[in-house]
Amino acid sequence: MALHFHHALDRLEIWSAASGGFSFVISHESNAGEGFHGRLGFMATWRPLYKNIGAIKIAGAPFKTFADAEQACNRTLEYLTTETKR
C-alpha cells in the first residue's frame, strides 16, 4: 500500500498523503527564499489521523531528495500498520 502524495499548497513546497489512519507530510526546507526555513532538504513527518497530537519527525529527516523522503514515509507506514495489528 504505497502512499500517493499530492501537492498541498500552491506557493509552498508541501506534499501530503494519508493511509491506514495515518497522515504524512513532506516539506522542502532551505535557508532562504519563500517557504520553510531550516536545514536544507525534505522534512518528513507523520501523525495519527484521528488523534489530536503533533507531527512526529521520521528518522533520517531531512532527506536529500523527495524520493528518499517518500520512501521513508512508506517504510514508516508499513511499520505503523504492522504494529497496530498486533
Steps between C-alpha positions, in 0.01 A plus 500: 500500500710789375422856598394736222622851579333808357619859500304657788563876458567712194776726626677263740676173437275277711364159403260285700358148496287286729444127538416247768395767751827694470586832336840575347645836394818579309624859487805649333712720723782738415686790655362766266202592284132428555389203700632322804842596629711231658756239408517458123301202379166324514348470846262205547251465786204284596209507747191293570198636313253468784705614799574860583879478531785679328696366209786258559820538299601193301848375585761615251327826408582730337557291189700605194226415248121482494526135397705421813242674722214320324672163545551571872131587536399174333730298729356681803145424383590130463640497853204689651237282337682182605530621860133604525390149391684337791 
